[in-house]
Amino acid sequence: MGSQGKGTRGRWSELRGQREYRGRWVALRPSSEPADGEVVDADEDLAALCSRIRAAEQTSCSIVFCE
């Protein structure tokens, strides 16, 4: 269960309000704007998300939980 919204860009304040991210861990790649980012991947299971991020060598991601 992962990768929903992959490549979605926007302000985190807007992204976190989207239904597809609620209750999930979201990996974000930073953009040139401090409050913006691009969704790399998302999953309810933090360990699974981290494993995929590591395997994809996405070293500059932030991982946040979307309540």
Summary of the structure (lengths in Angstrom):
residues: 67
radius of gyration: 10.7
end to end distance: 17.6
largest distance: 29.1
contacts: 185
relative contact order: 0.30
helix: 25%
strand: 34%
